[in-house]
């Protein structure tokens, strides 16, 4: 897939994609490194917790969402200039080993910069679902994007001859 630039986003556009299956081992590995609560790293203790079993950290879920967004939506060669943050991050249901996640995006706003005409800001709603189409996570992403570079005309690269 070719990467997306500011000019490629349209307010109201909706995309759905994905199919990422979450493994037990990755839940535990992420939990051990970044969120070592018992329900993320120990199956026995997790069964005794309110979740009733092992669940992914919400931060792991957000990371999986970002991976899917880059690989299947934005494109690794997009005009992304990073992000100043997210709004309304919510974890609605736990993500469990074996869950297969998919994503839905909706473009909320596209705002070209007034001071830097080569870029702008895109606000999008990201929703992550499990295989039962239960909403597991949602957020409003704020992304900064450059405009698509103008195509070069063959022979126009050089100066006067």
Rosetta constraint file for C-alpha pairs under 8 A:
AtomPair CA 1 CA 72 HARMONIC 7.76 0.50
AtomPair CA 1 CA 75 HARMONIC 6.08 0.50
AtomPair CA 2 CA 75 HARMONIC 5.99 0.50
AtomPair CA 2 CA 77 HARMONIC 6.81 0.50
AtomPair CA 2 CA 78 HARMONIC 7.31 0.50
AtomPair CA 3 CA 74 HARMONIC 5.58 0.50
AtomPair CA 3 CA 75 HARMONIC 4.13 0.50
AtomPair CA 3 CA 76 HARMONIC 6.24 0.50
AtomPair CA 3 CA 77 HARMONIC 4.78 0.50
AtomPair CA 3 CA 78 HARMONIC 3.70 0.50
AtomPair CA 3 CA 79 HARMONIC 6.89 0.50
AtomPair CA 4 CA 8 HARMONIC 5.81 0.50
AtomPair CA 4 CA 9 HARMONIC 7.72 0.50
AtomPair CA 4 CA 74 HARMONIC 5.37 0.50
AtomPair CA 4 CA 75 HARMONIC 6.47 0.50
AtomPair CA 4 CA 77 HARMONIC 7.74 0.50
AtomPair CA 4 CA 78 HARMONIC 4.71 0.50
AtomPair CA 4 CA 79 HARMONIC 6.13 0.50
AtomPair CA 4 CA 80 HARMONIC 7.89 0.50
AtomPair CA 4 CA 148 HARMONIC 7.95 0.50
AtomPair CA 5 CA 9 HARMONIC 7.36 0.50
AtomPair CA 5 CA 78 HARMONIC 5.90 0.50
AtomPair CA 5 CA 79 HARMONIC 4.70 0.50
AtomPair CA 5 CA 80 HARMONIC 7.09 0.50
AtomPair CA 5 CA 145 HARMONIC 5.85 0.50
AtomPair CA 5 CA 146 HARMONIC 5.85 0.50
AtomPair CA 5 CA 147 HARMONIC 5.35 0.50
AtomPair CA 5 CA 148 HARMONIC 5.27 0.50
AtomPair CA 6 CA 79 HARMONIC 7.24 0.50
AtomPair CA 6 CA 110 HARMONIC 7.58 0.50
AtomPair CA 6 CA 112 HARMONIC 7.91 0.50
AtomPair CA 6 CA 119 HARMONIC 6.83 0.50
AtomPair CA 6 CA 120 HARMONIC 6.47 0.50
AtomPair CA 6 CA 121 HARMONIC 7.52 0.50
AtomPair CA 6 CA 122 HARMONIC 7.33 0.50
AtomPair CA 6 CA 145 HARMONIC 5.20 0.50
AtomPair CA 6 CA 146 HARMONIC 5.74 0.50
AtomPair CA 6 CA 147 HARMONIC 4.94 0.50
AtomPair CA 6 CA 148 HARMONIC 6.88 0.50
AtomPair CA 7 CA 147 HARMONIC 5.84 0.50
AtomPair CA 7 CA 148 HARMONIC 6.43 0.50
AtomPair CA 9 CA 13 HARMONIC 7.51 0.50
AtomPair CA 9 CA 107 HARMONIC 7.07 0.50
AtomPair CA 9 CA 110 HARMONIC 6.95 0.50
AtomPair CA 9 CA 122 HARMONIC 7.65 0.50
AtomPair CA 10 CA 107 HARMONIC 6.52 0.50
AtomPair CA 10 CA 110 HARMONIC 7.07 0.50
AtomPair CA 11 CA 106 HARMONIC 7.88 0.50
AtomPair CA 11 CA 107 HARMONIC 4.98 0.50
AtomPair CA 11 CA 108 HARMONIC 5.49 0.50
AtomPair CA 11 CA 109 HARMONIC 5.59 0.50
AtomPair CA 11 CA 110 HARMONIC 6.45 0.50
AtomPair CA 12 CA 106 HARMONIC 6.07 0.50
AtomPair CA 12 CA 107 HARMONIC 5.17 0.50
AtomPair CA 12 CA 108 HARMONIC 6.10 0.50
AtomPair CA 13 CA 106 HARMONIC 5.59 0.50
AtomPair CA 13 CA 107 HARMONIC 5.50 0.50
AtomPair CA 14 CA 104 HARMONIC 7.01 0.50
AtomPair CA 14 CA 105 HARMONIC 5.49 0.50
AtomPair CA 14 CA 106 HARMONIC 4.44 0.50
AtomPair CA 14 CA 107 HARMONIC 6.73 0.50
AtomPair CA 15 CA 104 HARMONIC 5.66 0.50
AtomPair CA 15 CA 105 HARMONIC 5.29 0.50
AtomPair CA 15 CA 106 HARMONIC 6.68 0.50
AtomPair CA 16 CA 102 HARMONIC 7.42 0.50
AtomPair CA 16 CA 103 HARMONIC 5.61 0.50
AtomPair CA 16 CA 104 HARMONIC 4.36 0.50
AtomPair CA 16 CA 105 HARMONIC 6.48 0.50
AtomPair CA 17 CA 72 HARMONIC 6.96 0.50
AtomPair CA 17 CA 73 HARMONIC 7.74 0.50
AtomPair CA 17 CA 102 HARMONIC 5.88 0.50
AtomPair CA 17 CA 103 HARMONIC 5.46 0.50
AtomPair CA 17 CA 104 HARMONIC 6.64 0.50
AtomPair CA 18 CA 68 HARMONIC 6.65 0.50
AtomPair CA 18 CA 72 HARMONIC 6.94 0.50
AtomPair CA 18 CA 101 HARMONIC 6.77 0.50
AtomPair CA 18 CA 102 HARMONIC 4.41 0.50
AtomPair CA 18 CA 103 HARMONIC 5.87 0.50
AtomPair CA 19 CA 100 HARMONIC 5.76 0.50
AtomPair CA 19 CA 101 HARMONIC 5.35 0.50
AtomPair CA 19 CA 102 HARMONIC 5.06 0.50
AtomPair CA 20 CA 68 HARMONIC 7.86 0.50
AtomPair CA 20 CA 100 HARMONIC 5.20 0.50
AtomPair CA 20 CA 101 HARMONIC 5.03 0.50
AtomPair CA 20 CA 102 HARMONIC 6.67 0.50
AtomPair CA 21 CA 98 HARMONIC 5.93 0.50
AtomPair CA 21 CA 99 HARMONIC 5.60 0.50
AtomPair CA 21 CA 100 HARMONIC 4.07 0.50
AtomPair CA 21 CA 101 HARMONIC 6.22 0.50
AtomPair CA 22 CA 26 HARMONIC 7.18 0.50
AtomPair CA 22 CA 27 HARMONIC 7.49 0.50
AtomPair CA 22 CA 96 HARMONIC 7.27 0.50
AtomPair CA 22 CA 97 HARMONIC 5.49 0.50
AtomPair CA 22 CA 98 HARMONIC 5.33 0.50
AtomPair CA 22 CA 99 HARMONIC 5.58 0.50
AtomPair CA 22 CA 100 HARMONIC 6.28 0.50
AtomPair CA 22 CA 101 HARMONIC 7.68 0.50
AtomPair CA 23 CA 27 HARMONIC 6.44 0.50
AtomPair CA 23 CA 97 HARMONIC 4.98 0.50
AtomPair CA 23 CA 98 HARMONIC 5.70 0.50
AtomPair CA 23 CA 99 HARMONIC 7.96 0.50
AtomPair CA 24 CA 28 HARMONIC 6.33 0.50
AtomPair CA 24 CA 54 HARMONIC 7.92 0.50
AtomPair CA 24 CA 96 HARMONIC 7.78 0.50
AtomPair CA 24 CA 97 HARMONIC 4.73 0.50
AtomPair CA 24 CA 98 HARMONIC 7.27 0.50
AtomPair CA 25 CA 29 HARMONIC 6.03 0.50
AtomPair CA 26 CA 30 HARMONIC 5.95 0.50
AtomPair CA 27 CA 31 HARMONIC 6.02 0.50
AtomPair CA 27 CA 40 HARMONIC 6.46 0.50
AtomPair CA 27 CA 41 HARMONIC 7.33 0.50
AtomPair CA 27 CA 55 HARMONIC 7.07 0.50
AtomPair CA 27 CA 56 HARMONIC 5.13 0.50
AtomPair CA 27 CA 57 HARMONIC 7.32 0.50
AtomPair CA 27 CA 60 HARMONIC 7.57 0.50
AtomPair CA 27 CA 97 HARMONIC 7.30 0.50
AtomPair CA 28 CA 32 HARMONIC 5.96 0.50
AtomPair CA 28 CA 40 HARMONIC 5.81 0.50
AtomPair CA 28 CA 41 HARMONIC 4.59 0.50
AtomPair CA 28 CA 42 HARMONIC 7.49 0.50
AtomPair CA 28 CA 56 HARMONIC 7.82 0.50
AtomPair CA 29 CA 33 HARMONIC 6.30 0.50
AtomPair CA 29 CA 41 HARMONIC 7.53 0.50
AtomPair CA 30 CA 34 HARMONIC 5.83 0.50
AtomPair CA 30 CA 35 HARMONIC 7.05 0.50
AtomPair CA 30 CA 57 HARMONIC 7.72 0.50
AtomPair CA 30 CA 60 HARMONIC 6.65 0.50
AtomPair CA 31 CA 35 HARMONIC 4.47 0.50
AtomPair CA 31 CA 36 HARMONIC 4.89 0.50
AtomPair CA 31 CA 37 HARMONIC 7.03 0.50
AtomPair CA 31 CA 40 HARMONIC 5.18 0.50
AtomPair CA 31 CA 41 HARMONIC 5.60 0.50
AtomPair CA 31 CA 56 HARMONIC 7.41 0.50
AtomPair CA 31 CA 57 HARMONIC 6.44 0.50
AtomPair CA 31 CA 60 HARMONIC 7.95 0.50
AtomPair CA 32 CA 36 HARMONIC 4.79 0.50
AtomPair CA 32 CA 40 HARMONIC 7.66 0.50
AtomPair CA 32 CA 41 HARMONIC 6.02 0.50
AtomPair CA 35 CA 40 HARMONIC 7.27 0.50
AtomPair CA 35 CA 57 HARMONIC 6.61 0.50
AtomPair CA 36 CA 40 HARMONIC 6.49 0.50
AtomPair CA 36 CA 41 HARMONIC 6.27 0.50
AtomPair CA 37 CA 41 HARMONIC 6.55 0.50
AtomPair CA 38 CA 42 HARMONIC 5.34 0.50
AtomPair CA 38 CA 43 HARMONIC 7.96 0.50
AtomPair CA 38 CA 45 HARMONIC 5.97 0.50
AtomPair CA 38 CA 46 HARMONIC 5.98 0.50
AtomPair CA 39 CA 43 HARMONIC 6.98 0.50
AtomPair CA 39 CA 45 HARMONIC 6.49 0.50
AtomPair CA 39 CA 46 HARMONIC 4.08 0.50
AtomPair CA 39 CA 47 HARMONIC 7.78 0.50
AtomPair CA 39 CA 49 HARMONIC 6.80 0.50
AtomPair CA 39 CA 51 HARMONIC 7.50 0.50
AtomPair CA 39 CA 53 HARMONIC 6.78 0.50
AtomPair CA 39 CA 54 HARMONIC 5.23 0.50
AtomPair CA 39 CA 55 HARMONIC 6.12 0.50
AtomPair CA 40 CA 46 HARMONIC 7.21 0.50
AtomPair CA 40 CA 54 HARMONIC 5.69 0.50
AtomPair CA 40 CA 55 HARMONIC 5.48 0.50
AtomPair CA 40 CA 56 HARMONIC 5.80 0.50
AtomPair CA 40 CA 57 HARMONIC 6.23 0.50
AtomPair CA 41 CA 46 HARMONIC 7.87 0.50
AtomPair CA 41 CA 54 HARMONIC 7.31 0.50
AtomPair CA 42 CA 46 HARMONIC 5.89 0.50
AtomPair CA 42 CA 54 HARMONIC 7.08 0.50
AtomPair CA 43 CA 47 HARMONIC 6.27 0.50
AtomPair CA 43 CA 53 HARMONIC 6.32 0.50
AtomPair CA 43 CA 54 HARMONIC 5.44 0.50
AtomPair CA 44 CA 48 HARMONIC 6.96 0.50
AtomPair CA 44 CA 53 HARMONIC 7.76 0.50
AtomPair CA 45 CA 49 HARMONIC 6.60 0.50
AtomPair CA 45 CA 53 HARMONIC 7.96 0.50
AtomPair CA 46 CA 51 HARMONIC 6.96 0.50
AtomPair CA 46 CA 52 HARMONIC 6.09 0.50
AtomPair CA 46 CA 53 HARMONIC 4.55 0.50
AtomPair CA 46 CA 54 HARMONIC 5.15 0.50
AtomPair CA 46 CA 55 HARMONIC 7.89 0.50
AtomPair CA 47 CA 51 HARMONIC 7.19 0.50
AtomPair CA 47 CA 52 HARMONIC 4.32 0.50
AtomPair CA 47 CA 53 HARMONIC 4.16 0.50
AtomPair CA 47 CA 54 HARMONIC 6.98 0.50
AtomPair CA 48 CA 52 HARMONIC 6.03 0.50
AtomPair CA 48 CA 53 HARMONIC 7.41 0.50
AtomPair CA 49 CA 53 HARMONIC 7.07 0.50
AtomPair CA 51 CA 55 HARMONIC 7.38 0.50
AtomPair CA 51 CA 94 HARMONIC 7.77 0.50
AtomPair CA 53 CA 96 HARMONIC 8.00 0.50
AtomPair CA 54 CA 96 HARMONIC 6.37 0.50
AtomPair CA 54 CA 97 HARMONIC 7.24 0.50
AtomPair CA 55 CA 94 HARMONIC 5.96 0.50
AtomPair CA 55 CA 95 HARMONIC 5.50 0.50
AtomPair CA 55 CA 96 HARMONIC 4.69 0.50
AtomPair CA 55 CA 97 HARMONIC 6.97 0.50
AtomPair CA 56 CA 60 HARMONIC 6.24 0.50
AtomPair CA 56 CA 61 HARMONIC 6.58 0.50
AtomPair CA 56 CA 94 HARMONIC 6.87 0.50
AtomPair CA 56 CA 95 HARMONIC 5.38 0.50
AtomPair CA 56 CA 96 HARMONIC 6.11 0.50
AtomPair CA 56 CA 97 HARMONIC 7.73 0.50
AtomPair CA 57 CA 61 HARMONIC 6.34 0.50
AtomPair CA 58 CA 62 HARMONIC 6.21 0.50
AtomPair CA 58 CA 91 HARMONIC 6.48 0.50
AtomPair CA 58 CA 94 HARMONIC 7.90 0.50
AtomPair CA 59 CA 63 HARMONIC 6.18 0.50
AtomPair CA 60 CA 64 HARMONIC 6.21 0.50
AtomPair CA 61 CA 65 HARMONIC 6.23 0.50
AtomPair CA 61 CA 95 HARMONIC 7.33 0.50
AtomPair CA 61 CA 137 HARMONIC 7.62 0.50
AtomPair CA 62 CA 66 HARMONIC 6.29 0.50
AtomPair CA 62 CA 137 HARMONIC 7.79 0.50
AtomPair CA 63 CA 67 HARMONIC 6.24 0.50
AtomPair CA 64 CA 68 HARMONIC 6.23 0.50
AtomPair CA 65 CA 69 HARMONIC 6.13 0.50
AtomPair CA 65 CA 103 HARMONIC 7.56 0.50
AtomPair CA 65 CA 128 HARMONIC 6.96 0.50
AtomPair CA 66 CA 70 HARMONIC 6.22 0.50
AtomPair CA 67 CA 71 HARMONIC 6.08 0.50
AtomPair CA 68 CA 72 HARMONIC 5.55 0.50
AtomPair CA 68 CA 73 HARMONIC 7.14 0.50
AtomPair CA 68 CA 103 HARMONIC 7.77 0.50
AtomPair CA 69 CA 73 HARMONIC 4.91 0.50
AtomPair CA 69 CA 74 HARMONIC 5.91 0.50
AtomPair CA 69 CA 75 HARMONIC 7.89 0.50
AtomPair CA 70 CA 74 HARMONIC 4.89 0.50
AtomPair CA 70 CA 75 HARMONIC 5.26 0.50
AtomPair CA 70 CA 76 HARMONIC 5.86 0.50
AtomPair CA 71 CA 75 HARMONIC 5.46 0.50
AtomPair CA 71 CA 76 HARMONIC 6.32 0.50
AtomPair CA 74 CA 78 HARMONIC 5.97 0.50
AtomPair CA 79 CA 145 HARMONIC 5.11 0.50
AtomPair CA 79 CA 146 HARMONIC 4.93 0.50
AtomPair CA 79 CA 147 HARMONIC 6.89 0.50
AtomPair CA 79 CA 148 HARMONIC 7.11 0.50
AtomPair CA 80 CA 143 HARMONIC 7.06 0.50
AtomPair CA 80 CA 144 HARMONIC 5.99 0.50
AtomPair CA 80 CA 145 HARMONIC 4.53 0.50
AtomPair CA 80 CA 146 HARMONIC 6.55 0.50
AtomPair CA 81 CA 143 HARMONIC 7.39 0.50
AtomPair CA 81 CA 144 HARMONIC 5.12 0.50
AtomPair CA 81 CA 145 HARMONIC 5.24 0.50
AtomPair CA 81 CA 146 HARMONIC 6.76 0.50
AtomPair CA 82 CA 143 HARMONIC 6.13 0.50
AtomPair CA 82 CA 144 HARMONIC 5.72 0.50
AtomPair CA 82 CA 145 HARMONIC 7.58 0.50
AtomPair CA 83 CA 141 HARMONIC 7.99 0.50
AtomPair CA 83 CA 142 HARMONIC 5.86 0.50
AtomPair CA 83 CA 143 HARMONIC 4.69 0.50
AtomPair CA 83 CA 144 HARMONIC 5.75 0.50
AtomPair CA 84 CA 142 HARMONIC 6.64 0.50
AtomPair CA 84 CA 143 HARMONIC 7.19 0.50
AtomPair CA 84 CA 144 HARMONIC 7.89 0.50
AtomPair CA 85 CA 141 HARMONIC 7.02 0.50
AtomPair CA 85 CA 142 HARMONIC 6.07 0.50
AtomPair CA 85 CA 143 HARMONIC 7.96 0.50
AtomPair CA 86 CA 139 HARMONIC 6.74 0.50
AtomPair CA 86 CA 140 HARMONIC 5.59 0.50
AtomPair CA 86 CA 141 HARMONIC 4.79 0.50
AtomPair CA 86 CA 142 HARMONIC 5.72 0.50
AtomPair CA 87 CA 139 HARMONIC 6.13 0.50
AtomPair CA 87 CA 140 HARMONIC 4.91 0.50
AtomPair CA 87 CA 141 HARMONIC 6.59 0.50
AtomPair CA 87 CA 142 HARMONIC 7.77 0.50
AtomPair CA 88 CA 138 HARMONIC 7.51 0.50
AtomPair CA 88 CA 139 HARMONIC 5.21 0.50
AtomPair CA 88 CA 140 HARMONIC 5.89 0.50
AtomPair CA 89 CA 137 HARMONIC 7.48 0.50
AtomPair CA 89 CA 138 HARMONIC 5.86 0.50
AtomPair CA 89 CA 139 HARMONIC 4.28 0.50
AtomPair CA 89 CA 140 HARMONIC 6.88 0.50
AtomPair CA 90 CA 137 HARMONIC 5.54 0.50
AtomPair CA 90 CA 138 HARMONIC 5.29 0.50
AtomPair CA 90 CA 139 HARMONIC 6.26 0.50
AtomPair CA 91 CA 136 HARMONIC 5.85 0.50
AtomPair CA 91 CA 137 HARMONIC 4.44 0.50
AtomPair CA 91 CA 138 HARMONIC 6.71 0.50
AtomPair CA 92 CA 135 HARMONIC 6.30 0.50
AtomPair CA 92 CA 136 HARMONIC 4.74 0.50
AtomPair CA 92 CA 137 HARMONIC 5.43 0.50
AtomPair CA 92 CA 138 HARMONIC 7.69 0.50
AtomPair CA 93 CA 134 HARMONIC 7.74 0.50
AtomPair CA 93 CA 135 HARMONIC 6.83 0.50
AtomPair CA 93 CA 136 HARMONIC 4.49 0.50
AtomPair CA 93 CA 137 HARMONIC 7.12 0.50
AtomPair CA 94 CA 136 HARMONIC 6.40 0.50
AtomPair CA 95 CA 99 HARMONIC 6.53 0.50
AtomPair CA 95 CA 130 HARMONIC 7.62 0.50
AtomPair CA 95 CA 136 HARMONIC 6.83 0.50
AtomPair CA 99 CA 130 HARMONIC 5.97 0.50
AtomPair CA 99 CA 131 HARMONIC 6.38 0.50
AtomPair CA 100 CA 130 HARMONIC 5.49 0.50
AtomPair CA 100 CA 131 HARMONIC 5.24 0.50
AtomPair CA 101 CA 128 HARMONIC 6.51 0.50
AtomPair CA 101 CA 129 HARMONIC 5.45 0.50
AtomPair CA 101 CA 130 HARMONIC 4.61 0.50
AtomPair CA 101 CA 131 HARMONIC 6.25 0.50
AtomPair CA 102 CA 128 HARMONIC 5.78 0.50
AtomPair CA 102 CA 129 HARMONIC 5.32 0.50
AtomPair CA 102 CA 130 HARMONIC 6.48 0.50
AtomPair CA 102 CA 131 HARMONIC 7.58 0.50
AtomPair CA 103 CA 126 HARMONIC 6.99 0.50
AtomPair CA 103 CA 127 HARMONIC 5.64 0.50
AtomPair CA 103 CA 128 HARMONIC 4.59 0.50
AtomPair CA 103 CA 129 HARMONIC 6.15 0.50
AtomPair CA 104 CA 126 HARMONIC 5.91 0.50
AtomPair CA 104 CA 127 HARMONIC 5.15 0.50
AtomPair CA 104 CA 128 HARMONIC 6.54 0.50
AtomPair CA 105 CA 124 HARMONIC 6.54 0.50
AtomPair CA 105 CA 125 HARMONIC 5.54 0.50
AtomPair CA 105 CA 126 HARMONIC 4.67 0.50
AtomPair CA 105 CA 127 HARMONIC 6.36 0.50
AtomPair CA 106 CA 124 HARMONIC 5.49 0.50
AtomPair CA 106 CA 125 HARMONIC 5.22 0.50
AtomPair CA 106 CA 126 HARMONIC 6.83 0.50
AtomPair CA 107 CA 122 HARMONIC 7.32 0.50
AtomPair CA 107 CA 123 HARMONIC 6.24 0.50
AtomPair CA 107 CA 124 HARMONIC 4.43 0.50
AtomPair CA 107 CA 125 HARMONIC 6.53 0.50
AtomPair CA 108 CA 122 HARMONIC 7.56 0.50
AtomPair CA 108 CA 123 HARMONIC 5.37 0.50
AtomPair CA 108 CA 124 HARMONIC 5.18 0.50
AtomPair CA 108 CA 125 HARMONIC 6.87 0.50
AtomPair CA 109 CA 121 HARMONIC 7.87 0.50
AtomPair CA 109 CA 122 HARMONIC 5.64 0.50
AtomPair CA 109 CA 123 HARMONIC 5.04 0.50
AtomPair CA 109 CA 124 HARMONIC 7.05 0.50
AtomPair CA 110 CA 120 HARMONIC 7.29 0.50
AtomPair CA 110 CA 121 HARMONIC 5.89 0.50
AtomPair CA 110 CA 122 HARMONIC 4.61 0.50
AtomPair CA 110 CA 123 HARMONIC 6.60 0.50
AtomPair CA 111 CA 120 HARMONIC 5.49 0.50
AtomPair CA 111 CA 121 HARMONIC 5.16 0.50
AtomPair CA 111 CA 122 HARMONIC 6.41 0.50
AtomPair CA 112 CA 117 HARMONIC 6.77 0.50
AtomPair CA 112 CA 119 HARMONIC 6.14 0.50
AtomPair CA 112 CA 120 HARMONIC 4.02 0.50
AtomPair CA 112 CA 121 HARMONIC 6.33 0.50
AtomPair CA 113 CA 117 HARMONIC 5.58 0.50
AtomPair CA 113 CA 118 HARMONIC 7.67 0.50
AtomPair CA 113 CA 119 HARMONIC 5.89 0.50
AtomPair CA 113 CA 120 HARMONIC 4.63 0.50
AtomPair CA 113 CA 121 HARMONIC 7.23 0.50
AtomPair CA 116 CA 120 HARMONIC 7.78 0.50
AtomPair CA 118 CA 146 HARMONIC 5.75 0.50
AtomPair CA 118 CA 147 HARMONIC 5.46 0.50
AtomPair CA 119 CA 144 HARMONIC 7.17 0.50
AtomPair CA 119 CA 145 HARMONIC 5.54 0.50
AtomPair CA 119 CA 146 HARMONIC 4.05 0.50
AtomPair CA 119 CA 147 HARMONIC 5.33 0.50
AtomPair CA 120 CA 144 HARMONIC 5.74 0.50
AtomPair CA 120 CA 145 HARMONIC 5.59 0.50
AtomPair CA 120 CA 146 HARMONIC 6.47 0.50
AtomPair CA 120 CA 147 HARMONIC 7.65 0.50
AtomPair CA 121 CA 142 HARMONIC 6.83 0.50
AtomPair CA 121 CA 143 HARMONIC 5.61 0.50
AtomPair CA 121 CA 144 HARMONIC 4.52 0.50
AtomPair CA 121 CA 145 HARMONIC 6.17 0.50
AtomPair CA 122 CA 141 HARMONIC 7.92 0.50
AtomPair CA 122 CA 142 HARMONIC 5.83 0.50
AtomPair CA 122 CA 143 HARMONIC 5.18 0.50
AtomPair CA 122 CA 144 HARMONIC 6.32 0.50
AtomPair CA 122 CA 145 HARMONIC 7.33 0.50
AtomPair CA 123 CA 140 HARMONIC 6.66 0.50
AtomPair CA 123 CA 141 HARMONIC 5.59 0.50
AtomPair CA 123 CA 142 HARMONIC 4.65 0.50
AtomPair CA 123 CA 143 HARMONIC 6.43 0.50
AtomPair CA 124 CA 140 HARMONIC 5.54 0.50
AtomPair CA 124 CA 141 HARMONIC 5.16 0.50
AtomPair CA 124 CA 142 HARMONIC 6.65 0.50
AtomPair CA 125 CA 138 HARMONIC 7.18 0.50
AtomPair CA 125 CA 139 HARMONIC 5.83 0.50
AtomPair CA 125 CA 140 HARMONIC 4.50 0.50
AtomPair CA 125 CA 141 HARMONIC 6.21 0.50
AtomPair CA 126 CA 138 HARMONIC 5.52 0.50
AtomPair CA 126 CA 139 HARMONIC 5.39 0.50
AtomPair CA 126 CA 140 HARMONIC 6.20 0.50
AtomPair CA 126 CA 141 HARMONIC 6.95 0.50
AtomPair CA 127 CA 135 HARMONIC 6.86 0.50
AtomPair CA 127 CA 136 HARMONIC 7.72 0.50
AtomPair CA 127 CA 137 HARMONIC 5.90 0.50
AtomPair CA 127 CA 138 HARMONIC 4.44 0.50
AtomPair CA 127 CA 139 HARMONIC 6.78 0.50
AtomPair CA 128 CA 135 HARMONIC 5.96 0.50
AtomPair CA 128 CA 136 HARMONIC 5.69 0.50
AtomPair CA 128 CA 137 HARMONIC 5.13 0.50
AtomPair CA 128 CA 138 HARMONIC 6.23 0.50
AtomPair CA 129 CA 133 HARMONIC 5.23 0.50
AtomPair CA 129 CA 134 HARMONIC 5.30 0.50
AtomPair CA 129 CA 135 HARMONIC 4.53 0.50
AtomPair CA 129 CA 136 HARMONIC 5.38 0.50
AtomPair CA 129 CA 137 HARMONIC 7.16 0.50
AtomPair CA 130 CA 134 HARMONIC 5.53 0.50
AtomPair CA 130 CA 135 HARMONIC 6.76 0.50
AtomPair CA 130 CA 136 HARMONIC 6.62 0.50
AtomPair CA 152 CA 156 HARMONIC 7.07 0.50
AtomPair CA 152 CA 157 HARMONIC 7.57 0.50
AtomPair CA 153 CA 157 HARMONIC 7.67 0.50
